[in-house]
């Protein structure tokens, strides 16, 4: 966690700490900057061959990318926040910062409780190991004891519908099997905060419906969920709050229906069916498979 040094009175500092404890997540004026080397010739074979054995930068320019620019928001316990925006808007960067994977360049992030992340389905699994071994390792990495992992093991394999395949190497799993097991592990660890980044893009309608029901179960237990997705139908169906990010800044926050409608209008896309309609219920995944990767 990165924080700025600000002079405060003891009373205000105590009040702020109390406010932090009442929230599941607090993001305060967070900036995330990247340095990248720009060389338009770097992708050519000739350029790569001529650079062999050379030293130095070769005139390459260093470019600063401001991925997240002064983002601030609070998330209350038991709420489901959706984050939308085009590729490069900074959605995945914000999620990685909340997860503690990517430290902010400045600002502060406070998370109360244990985090479980689904930043990419199957990431962190070892394909050479069996599903059983990966479940155990995933639980231990999340801070559970071996006894706690064993208590949850049958529930995880049953939810993922992989009882017949759990002892097979995961390199033999399909993408759908990977996705089901990753989601089952993350959601059965009893997290206080669940972070999901485009995780619902893998799987059929049956998987998406089970995922939705499981997330509703977590919310009923006062768990907090943050979802990043290009699937506006999923955001409108699952979330009770929504943030629209654009070029690293918050454009709007509010009701998922109104925020997503403005976002779609901005993108020049016809509006999607309202939450609760038959069309929306049939499109919980509603994800654009061509836009599931975001590297900024």
QUIFENGI-V998823 format. One record per residue. N is the residue number from 1. RES is the residue in one letter. NEAR is the number of other ideal C-beta (glycine too) atoms within 10 Angstrom. Layout:
n->N res->RES near->NEAR
n->N res->RES near->NEAR
This chain:
n->1 res->X near->11
n->2 res->X near->14
n->3 res->X near->12
n->4 res->X near->11
n->5 res->X near->4
n->6 res->X near->11
n->7 res->X near->5
n->8 res->X near->10
n->9 res->X near->8
n->10 res->X near->7
n->11 res->X near->8
n->12 res->X near->10
n->13 res->X near->12
n->14 res->X near->11
n->15 res->X near->12
n->16 res->X near->15
n->17 res->X near->11
n->18 res->X near->9
n->19 res->X near->12
n->20 res->X near->16
n->21 res->X near->10
n->22 res->X near->12
n->23 res->X near->17
n->24 res->X near->23
n->25 res->X near->23
n->26 res->X near->19
n->27 res->X near->22
n->28 res->X near->20
n->29 res->X near->14
n->30 res->X near->24
n->31 res->X near->18
n->32 res->X near->24
n->33 res->X near->14
n->34 res->X near->15
n->35 res->X near->8
n->36 res->X near->9
n->37 res->X near->11
n->38 res->X near->9
n->39 res->X near->13
n->40 res->X near->9
n->41 res->X near->13
n->42 res->X near->12
n->43 res->X near->8
n->44 res->X near->10
n->45 res->X near->7
n->46 res->X near->8
n->47 res->X near->13
n->48 res->X near->11
n->49 res->X near->8
n->50 res->X near->12
n->51 res->X near->13
n->52 res->X near->6
n->53 res->X near->5
n->54 res->X near->8
n->55 res->X near->6
n->56 res->X near->6
n->57 res->X near->10
n->58 res->X near->13
n->59 res->X near->7
n->60 res->X near->13
n->61 res->X near->10
n->62 res->X near->9
n->63 res->X near->10
n->64 res->X near->8
n->65 res->X near->13
n->66 res->X near->16
n->67 res->X near->23
n->68 res->X near->27
n->69 res->X near->16
n->70 res->X near->14
n->71 res->X near->23
n->72 res->X near->12
n->73 res->X near->16
n->74 res->X near->16
n->75 res->X near->21
n->76 res->X near->14
n->77 res->X near->15
n->78 res->X near->15
n->79 res->X near->19
n->80 res->X near->23
n->81 res->X near->23
n->82 res->X near->26
n->83 res->X near->25
n->84 res->X near->28
n->85 res->X near->24
n->86 res->X near->16
n->87 res->X near->15
n->88 res->X near->17
n->89 res->X near->23
n->90 res->X near->25
n->91 res->X near->26
n->92 res->X near->23
n->93 res->X near->25
n->94 res->X near->30
n->95 res->X near->23
n->96 res->X near->19
n->97 res->X near->25
n->98 res->X near->22
n->99 res->X near->18
n->100 res->X near->12
n->101 res->X near->12
n->102 res->X near->17
n->103 res->X near->12
n->104 res->X near->25
n->105 res->X near->15
n->106 res->X near->15
n->107 res->X near->20
n->108 res->X near->17
n->109 res->X near->20
n->110 res->X near->19
n->111 res->X near->21
n->112 res->X near->15
n->113 res->X near->13
n->114 res->X near->14
n->115 res->X near->20
n->116 res->X near->23
n->117 res->X near->23
n->118 res->X near->24
n->119 res->X near->18
n->120 res->X near->16
n->121 res->X near->24
n->122 res->X near->19
n->123 res->X near->10
n->124 res->X near->15
n->125 res->X near->21
n->126 res->X near->12
n->127 res->X near->12
n->128 res->X near->10
n->129 res->X near->15
n->130 res->X near->16
n->131 res->X near->25
n->132 res->X near->17
n->133 res->X near->16
n->134 res->X near->24
n->135 res->X near->25
n->136 res->X near->18
n->137 res->X near->16
n->138 res->X near->21
n->139 res->X near->22
n->140 res->X near->13
n->141 res->X near->11
n->142 res->X near->18
n->143 res->X near->9
n->144 res->X near->18
n->145 res->X near->10
n->146 res->X near->10
n->147 res->X near->7
n->148 res->X near->15
n->149 res->X near->20
n->150 res->X near->13
n->151 res->X near->13
n->152 res->X near->18
n->153 res->X near->17
n->154 res->X near->10
n->155 res->X near->12
n->156 res->X near->25
n->157 res->X near->22
n->158 res->X near->12
n->159 res->X near->19
n->160 res->X near->24
n->161 res->X near->16
n->162 res->X near->20
n->163 res->X near->11
n->164 res->X near->8
n->165 res->X near->19
n->166 res->X near->18
n->167 res->X near->12
n->168 res->X near->14
n->169 res->X near->15
n->170 res->X near->21
n->171 res->X near->11
n->172 res->X near->11
n->173 res->X near->20
n->174 res->X near->10
n->175 res->X near->12
n->176 res->X near->15
n->177 res->X near->20
n->178 res->X near->22
n->179 res->X near->23
n->180 res->X near->25
n->181 res->X near->27
n->182 res->X near->22
n->183 res->X near->27
n->184 res->X near->24
n->185 res->X near->28
n->186 res->X near->24
n->187 res->X near->23
n->188 res->X near->23
n->189 res->X near->21
n->190 res->X near->14
n->191 res->X near->19
n->192 res->X near->17
n->193 res->X near->22
n->194 res->X near->25
n->195 res->X near->25
n->196 res->X near->26
n->197 res->X near->24
n->198 res->X near->24
n->199 res->X near->25
n->200 res->X near->26
n->201 res->X near->23
n->202 res->X near->24
n->203 res->X near->21
n->204 res->X near->10
n->205 res->X near->11
n->206 res->X near->11
n->207 res->X near->19
n->208 res->X near->22
n->209 res->X near->15
n->210 res->X near->17
n->211 res->X near->25
n->212 res->X near->17
n->213 res->X near->9
n->214 res->X near->17
n->215 res->X near->21
n->216 res->X near->12
n->217 res->X near->11
n->218 res->X near->21
n->219 res->X near->17
n->220 res->X near->9
n->221 res->X near->9
n->222 res->X near->12
n->223 res->X near->22
n->224 res->X near->25
n->225 res->X near->25
n->226 res->X near->26
n->227 res->X near->25
n->228 res->X near->25
n->229 res->X near->25
n->230 res->X near->21
n->231 res->X near->25
n->232 res->X near->29
n->233 res->X near->22
n->234 res->X near->25
n->235 res->X near->26
n->236 res->X near->27
n->237 res->X near->21
n->238 res->X near->24
n->239 res->X near->26
n->240 res->X near->14
n->241 res->X near->18
n->242 res->X near->24
n->243 res->X near->24
n->244 res->X near->22
n->245 res->X near->25
n->246 res->X near->16
n->247 res->X near->15
n->248 res->X near->24
n->249 res->X near->15
n->250 res->X near->20
n->251 res->X near->16
n->252 res->X near->16
n->253 res->X near->14
n->254 res->X near->13
n->255 res->X near->14
n->256 res->X near->23
n->257 res->X near->18
n->258 res->X near->11
n->259 res->X near->23
n->260 res->X near->24
n->261 res->X near->16
n->262 res->X near->15
n->263 res->X near->21
n->264 res->X near->15
n->265 res->X near->11
n->266 res->X near->13
n->267 res->X near->11
n->268 res->X near->6
n->269 res->X near->11
n->270 res->X near->6
n->271 res->X near->12
n->272 res->X near->20
n->273 res->X near->17
n->274 res->X near->11
n->275 res->X near->18
n->276 res->X near->10
n->277 res->X near->14
n->278 res->X near->8
n->279 res->X near->11
n->280 res->X near->18
n->281 res->X near->14
n->282 res->X near->13
n->283 res->X near->20
n->284 res->X near->20
n->285 res->X near->21
n->286 res->X near->22
n->287 res->X near->21
n->288 res->X near->14
n->289 res->X near->9
n->290 res->X near->8
n->291 res->X near->13
n->292 res->X near->18
n->293 res->X near->10
n->294 res->X near->19
n->295 res->X near->9
n->296 res->X near->17
